[in-house]
Amino acid sequence: MSRIPLDPATSPAFPKAAKKSLGDQQLRRNVRHATDVIQAKRKRMVEERDDWQDLRESGSQIRQHTLRYLDQYLEEFERNCTKAGGHVHWARDGKEACEIVTRLAREAGAKEVIKIKTMTSEEIHLNNALETAGIMPVETDLAELIIQLGEDQPSHIVVPALHKNRHQVREIFKQKMGLKDLGDTPADLAEAARSYLRHKFLTVPTAVSGANYLIAETGGVCIVESEGNGRMCLTLPETLITIAGIDKVIPLMDNARTEVLADEEGRQTLHCIRCGACQNACPVYRQTGGHAYGSVYAGPIGAILTPQLQELHHAESLPYASSLCGACYEVCPVKINIPEVLIHLRHKVVEKQTKGLGTLNPEAVAMRVMAYIFRSEARFRAAQKFGRTAEKPLVNREGWIGWLPGMLGGWTQARDLQAMPDETFREWWEKRDKKEGRNG
């Protein structure tokens, strides 16, 4: 059941991947339907809470406080987890984390492990590491099971199989579970998954989980679930291996999070609780789905988290995968200002590109020219007149420009530009003043 993991280092840049996704009409219908349903449910729940904005502020303050004193909470968790009989392992990066988990599974004599849905394991490609070591990971979350059996990739933080409809799921289950007469109702599919997993729950003695929260005060692990598989994996196995980033408050894996924490503007990214609300609200994600982001973290949160975890390597296009409409910020339950971080990262990308190409960078040259023009009213007026003259061969009868030459063509690949007006507001105003005998 191995699959090639999503990896920014090998995935195409977002614009190229998004273009392919936009051509998949079935995927777009699936994503649109699923996000509409999720958004409607969220809206009903939010409307029931008069204190929703207060809760958002409280969540934001808790995350800020925890990150400010992260070193203290990490040590407190380790003390209390050890006191309760657990063992805490620290990993600098994903490779080391995979090595630790594989070693622990081997020491437990595991040939298989049952897994609760965990984005962190997707981030570090844990399943591939386990399979390479001869240990078969078995996903127990329904959506993750669909992805695993279909040898697919997750496309959403909370609903990883969001891009599949029930008819596609039925075909996957029929082929991989050998169920020729399987129905296609949700109840049929859920029953098939339940029967498939029940034997695993009762016979596999080693489990792997992520963590919604790791609690410093008790050294405990908090898992939020809705299917019952979480409780089975947490209570039945003899060995439980929990893997989480330090941004979940408490330790195990860093994987570039310390560097993110050091960035005053970017550190709010670590407030993320992986709820997926920003994805459901994002107009870009709703059109492209999650695979176009080339990372397990898709949507707006992926556009700011992946570049920081990768230190911009292989992910320079992601900060631009946004219209900056602000919908993600409005729905974020811990008030992460994603548009603000996107702009911060775009600045870093431009700085990096400018540094690499120096004066040869086309964008840097264009910005210098624009700055030169904008510093002078006379130059600005002359540029407007030149623009009106230069655009005439490109303007259609309706007054729009549908094609631009050379590098400027990027603007018109997916949009039309309205032609410049024959007269600017300032020119109109000056003529009006002269006509009425005003001085300005």
C-alpha positions as a printed Julia matrix, in Angstrom:
440×3 Matrix{Float64}:
   0.0    0.0     0.0
   2.98   2.3    -0.39
   2.57   5.61   -2.16
   4.84   8.44   -3.2
   4.49  11.05   -0.43
   3.77  14.69   -1.16
   7.09  16.5    -0.94
   7.76  20.13   -1.89
  11.25  19.09   -3.01
   9.87  16.87   -5.79
   6.41  18.34   -6.44
   5.84  20.88   -9.25
   5.42  24.54   -8.33
   1.9   25.58   -7.33
   0.99  27.4   -10.59
   1.82  24.33  -12.68
   0.1   21.88  -10.31
  -2.94  24.16   -9.92
  -3.39  24.38  -13.69
  -3.63  20.58  -13.86
  -6.1   20.46  -10.95
  -8.28  23.14  -12.55
  -8.73  20.83  -15.54
 -10.13  18.02  -13.35
 -13.84  18.84  -13.24
 -14.73  15.87  -11.0
 -12.15  16.9    -8.41
 -13.42  20.48   -8.42
 -17.01  19.32   -7.96
 -15.99  17.03   -5.09
 -13.99  19.75   -3.31
 -16.67  22.38   -3.82
 -19.44  20.12   -2.5
 -17.44  18.98    0.53
 -16.27  22.46    1.54
 -19.81  23.84    1.12
 -21.14  21.17    3.48
 -18.38  21.8     6.05
 -18.8   25.57    5.85
 -22.57  25.3     6.37
 -22.1   23.1     9.46
 -19.49  25.48   10.86
 -21.78  28.46   10.26
 -24.59  26.81   12.22
 -22.28  26.06   15.15
 -20.77  29.56   15.22
 -24.21  31.16   15.17
 -25.11  29.19   18.3
 -22.26  30.83   20.21
 -22.67  34.42   21.34
 -19.11  34.32   22.62
 -17.46  33.06   19.42
 -15.15  36.07   19.03
 -14.23  35.85   22.72
 -13.35  32.18   22.22
 -11.16  33.05   19.24
  -9.33  35.66   21.28
  -8.9   33.24   24.17
  -7.48  30.58   21.86
  -5.09  33.08   20.34
  -3.88  34.26   23.75
  -3.33  30.68   24.96
  -1.21  29.86   21.92
   0.82  33.06   22.26
   1.46  32.42   25.95
   2.5   28.81   25.36
   4.95  29.69   22.6
   6.44  32.49   24.68
   7.29  30.03   27.44
   7.71  26.97   25.24
  10.99  25.84   26.78
   9.41  25.71   30.25
   6.36  23.77   29.07
   8.49  21.29   27.15
  10.47  20.47   30.27
   7.33  20.33   32.41
   5.7   17.86   30.02
   8.77  15.63   29.97
   8.86  15.51   33.78
   5.18  14.68   34.14
   5.05  12.22   31.25
   8.02  10.33   32.69
   6.45  10.4    36.14
   3.29   8.85   34.67
   5.29   6.0    33.12
   5.85   7.38   29.62
   9.1    7.93   27.74
   9.87  11.16   25.88
  12.15  11.1    22.83
  13.45  14.26   21.16
  14.03  14.47   17.41
  15.76  17.28   15.58
  14.07  16.55   12.24
  11.76  14.18   10.42
  14.48  11.68    9.59
  15.43  11.29   13.22
  11.78  11.06   14.26
  11.2    8.22   11.76
  14.26   6.41   13.08
  12.99   6.66   16.66
   9.48   5.42   15.8
  10.85   2.56   13.69
  13.22   1.5    16.47
  10.44   1.55   19.08
   8.16  -0.5    16.82
  10.9   -3.05   16.25
  11.62  -3.27   19.96
   7.93  -4.03   20.48
   8.18  -6.83   17.92
   5.72  -5.13   15.59
   5.06  -6.4    12.09
   2.09  -4.05   11.79
   1.04  -0.84   13.55
  -2.42   0.68   13.66
  -2.49   4.43   13.26
  -4.73   7.27   14.31
  -4.85  10.07   11.74
  -1.76  12.24   12.2
  -0.62  15.06    9.93
   2.79  15.0    11.59
   3.44  11.47   10.35
   2.47  12.58    6.85
   4.84  15.54    7.16
   7.83  13.3     7.92
   6.78  10.43    5.58
   6.55   7.96    8.45
   4.53   5.35    6.57
   7.24   4.97    3.96
   9.92   4.66    6.65
   7.93   1.94    8.43
   7.31  -0.02    5.23
  10.98   0.18    4.34
  11.71  -1.37    7.74
   9.24  -4.2     7.03
   6.5   -2.82    9.31
   3.06  -2.28    7.73
   1.18   0.83    8.89
  -2.6    0.48    8.88
  -4.62   3.7     8.82
  -7.77   3.46   10.94
  -9.35   6.85   10.23
 -11.97   6.28    7.53
 -10.69   9.01    5.21
  -7.05   8.02    5.74
  -7.98   4.4     5.04
  -9.54   5.49    1.74
  -6.35   7.36    0.86
  -4.13   4.42    1.83
  -6.11   1.77   -0.03
  -6.4    4.01   -3.07
  -2.64   4.73   -2.99
  -3.57   8.41   -3.1
  -2.48  11.56   -1.28
  -4.38  13.51    1.41
  -5.84  16.78    0.18
  -7.2   18.32    3.38
  -5.97  18.6     6.97
  -9.18  17.33    8.58
 -10.86  15.49    5.69
  -7.97  13.97    3.71
 -10.24  12.15    1.22
 -12.36  15.23    0.58
 -11.55  15.05   -3.15
 -13.2   11.61   -3.49
 -16.94  11.03   -3.79
 -18.73   7.94   -2.49
 -18.81   6.24   -5.89
 -15.03   6.51   -6.14
 -14.69   5.23   -2.56
 -16.91   2.25   -3.39
 -14.63   1.27   -6.29
 -11.56   1.46   -4.05
 -13.17  -0.71   -1.36
 -14.46  -3.23   -3.91
 -11.0   -3.71   -5.38
  -8.89  -3.65   -2.23
 -11.28  -5.44    0.15
 -12.61  -7.94   -2.39
 -16.23  -6.89   -1.87
 -17.96  -7.47   -5.21
 -21.5   -6.72   -4.0
 -20.69  -3.61   -1.96
 -23.37  -0.91   -2.0
 -22.57   2.77   -2.41
 -24.49   4.32    0.47
 -22.5    5.94    3.3
 -23.77   3.21    5.64
 -22.52   0.48    3.28
 -19.09   2.05    3.03
 -18.8    2.66    6.77
 -19.77  -0.94    7.53
 -17.15  -2.24    5.08
 -14.47  -0.15    6.76
 -15.63  -1.22   10.21
 -15.41  -4.91    9.33
 -12.02  -4.46    7.7
 -10.54  -2.68   10.72
 -12.11  -4.67   13.54
  -9.63  -7.53   13.23
  -6.73  -5.07   13.25
  -7.94  -3.39   16.43
  -8.15  -6.73   18.22
  -4.89  -8.27   17.03
  -2.28  -5.53   16.43
  -0.52  -4.67   19.75
   1.3   -1.48   18.62
  -0.25   1.86   17.71
   0.97   5.22   16.44
  -0.87   8.46   17.09
  -0.43  12.17   16.68
  -1.7   14.65   19.22
  -4.17  17.5    19.16
  -2.61  18.66   22.41
   0.12  17.46   24.73
  -0.65  18.62   28.26
   2.3   19.86   30.29
   0.5   19.73   33.65
  -0.25  16.0    33.47
   2.13  14.69   30.81
  -0.93  13.43   28.97
  -1.92  13.19   25.3
  -5.21  14.64   24.05
  -6.75  13.14   20.93
  -9.99  14.51   19.44
 -11.89  12.03   17.26
 -15.38  11.31   15.96
 -15.29   7.73   14.65
 -14.24   5.6    17.63
 -11.02   4.48   15.97
  -9.02   6.84   18.15
 -10.25   5.29   21.37
  -9.55   1.79   20.05
  -5.97   2.69   19.11
  -5.31   4.47   22.4
  -6.66   1.8    24.73
  -6.26  -1.66   23.16
  -2.58  -1.82   22.07
   0.19  -2.65   24.51
   2.53  -0.03   23.02
   1.48   3.5    22.02
   3.89   5.76   20.15
   2.76   9.4    19.96
   4.52  11.73   17.57
   3.99  15.49   17.58
   5.8   18.71   16.82
   6.86  21.0    19.62
   4.23  23.49   18.43
   1.62  21.16   19.94
   2.97  22.67   23.14
   5.09  19.78   24.14
   7.96  17.73   22.72
   9.08  15.08   20.44
   9.93  16.63   17.1
  11.3   20.06   16.11
  11.62  19.79   12.3
  12.39  23.51   11.72
   9.81  24.76   14.21
  12.46  26.47   16.35
  13.46  28.57   13.32
   9.81  29.51   12.74
   9.52  30.47   16.4
  12.47  32.84   16.0
  10.69  34.79   13.23
   8.7   37.51   14.98
   6.1   37.81   12.2
   6.04  34.19   11.05
   5.81  32.56   14.49
   2.03  32.99   14.69
   1.9   30.13   12.16
   2.67  27.81   15.08
  -0.65  28.79   16.69
  -2.34  26.48   14.18
  -4.51  23.74   15.7
  -4.97  21.93   12.35
  -8.73  22.48   12.18
  -8.86  23.04    8.41
 -11.24  26.03    8.63
  -8.97  28.18    6.45
  -8.98  25.57    3.7
 -12.76  25.39    3.59
 -13.04  29.17    3.29
 -10.23  29.72    0.77
 -11.39  30.43   -2.82
  -8.05  29.22   -4.2
  -8.15  25.88   -2.36
 -11.79  25.37   -3.36
 -10.75  25.57   -7.02
  -7.55  23.53   -6.94
  -7.95  21.05   -4.07
  -5.03  20.09   -1.86
  -2.64  18.16   -4.12
  -1.62  21.29   -6.03
   0.21  22.55   -2.93
   2.71  19.68   -3.14
   2.68  19.25    0.64
   0.62  17.5     3.3
  -0.26  20.99    4.53
  -2.51  22.47    1.86
  -4.62  25.61    1.62
  -3.79  28.9     3.33
  -2.08  27.31    6.34
   0.04  25.21    3.99
   0.95  28.32    2.01
   2.58  29.79    5.13
   3.66  26.67    7.05
   5.38  24.67    4.29
   7.67  27.52    3.11
   8.79  28.1     6.68
   9.42  24.44    7.45
  11.35  24.25    4.17
  13.07  27.62    4.75
  11.52  28.64    1.39
  13.39  25.85   -0.41
  11.15  24.16   -2.99
   8.09  26.18   -1.85
   8.65  29.74   -3.07
   5.44  29.72   -5.11
   3.13  28.87   -2.2
   2.99  32.35   -0.57
   1.51  33.52   -3.88
  -1.22  30.85   -3.85
  -3.67  33.34   -2.37
  -5.85  36.27   -3.39
  -5.28  37.86    0.06
  -9.06  38.12    0.47
  -8.75  37.55    4.24
 -11.39  34.81    4.49
  -8.87  32.51    6.18
  -8.2   35.03    8.95
 -11.91  35.58    9.56
 -12.57  31.87   10.19
  -9.37  30.96   12.05
 -10.35  29.97   15.62
  -6.99  31.15   17.02
  -6.83  34.33   14.88
  -3.74  33.58   12.82
  -3.36  36.52   10.45
  -2.54  34.37    7.44
  -2.64  37.23    4.89
  -0.1   39.13    7.0
   2.25  36.14    7.07
   1.77  35.56    3.34
   2.92  39.1     2.61
   5.85  38.63    4.99
   6.89  35.48    3.14
   6.42  37.09   -0.26
   8.85  39.77    0.88
  11.34  37.06    1.82
  10.94  35.39   -1.58
  11.57  38.66   -3.4
  14.59  39.39   -1.2
  16.01  35.96   -1.93
  15.44  36.24   -5.67
  16.84  39.77   -5.79
  19.92  38.7    -3.85
  20.46  35.78   -6.18
  20.11  37.7    -9.45
  21.02  41.2    -8.28
  20.29  43.87  -10.88
  19.33  41.19  -13.43
  16.12  40.32  -11.58
  13.27  41.44  -13.91
  10.85  42.09  -11.06
  13.4   44.16   -9.16
  14.12  46.21  -12.29
  10.39  46.76  -12.88
   9.88  47.9    -9.3
  12.76  50.37   -9.57
  11.3   51.8   -12.76
   7.86  52.11  -11.16
   9.36  53.81   -8.11
  11.19  56.25  -10.38
   7.95  57.08  -12.22
   5.83  57.44   -9.07
   8.28  59.89   -7.49
   7.43  62.53  -10.08
   4.0   63.82  -11.08
   5.32  64.79  -14.51
   6.79  61.35  -15.11
   3.6   59.71  -13.87
   1.43  61.75  -16.26
   3.8   61.01  -19.14
   3.63  57.28  -18.35
  -0.17  57.41  -18.4
  -0.2   59.03  -21.83
   2.35  56.55  -23.13
   0.29  53.67  -21.76
  -2.89  54.84  -23.49
  -1.03  55.02  -26.79
   0.79  51.7   -26.41
  -2.32  49.72  -25.48
  -4.46  50.72  -28.47
  -3.48  47.77  -30.73
  -4.33  45.36  -27.88
  -7.78  46.69  -26.87
 -10.81  44.84  -28.23
 -14.16  46.36  -29.12
 -15.51  45.9   -25.62
 -12.65  47.91  -24.14
 -10.69  45.0   -22.67
  -7.2   43.62  -23.19
  -7.16  39.83  -23.52
  -3.52  39.36  -24.48
  -0.21  40.93  -23.49
   3.17  40.14  -25.05
   6.19  38.49  -23.45
   6.5   38.32  -19.67
   3.44  40.56  -19.29
   1.36  37.71  -20.7
   1.19  36.13  -17.26
  -1.44  38.67  -16.32
  -3.74  37.75  -19.19
  -3.47  33.97  -19.07
  -6.36  33.77  -16.63
  -7.87  37.28  -16.69
  -8.63  40.23  -18.95
  -7.41  43.74  -18.27
  -9.65  46.75  -18.7
  -8.2   49.38  -20.99
  -6.98  52.61  -19.48
  -9.61  55.38  -19.59
  -9.27  58.06  -22.27
  -9.11  60.6   -19.49
  -7.92  60.3   -15.89
  -9.91  61.71  -12.98
  -7.27  64.39  -12.43
  -7.43  65.46  -16.07
 -11.22  65.57  -15.94
 -11.12  67.62  -12.75
  -8.66  70.14  -14.2
 -10.82  70.61  -17.3
 -13.88  71.12  -15.09
 -12.09  73.76  -13.06
 -11.04  75.64  -16.18
 -14.53  75.45  -17.64
 -16.07  76.84  -14.45
 -13.32  79.36  -13.92
 -12.01  77.77  -10.7
  -8.45  77.93   -9.49
  -8.37  74.34   -8.17
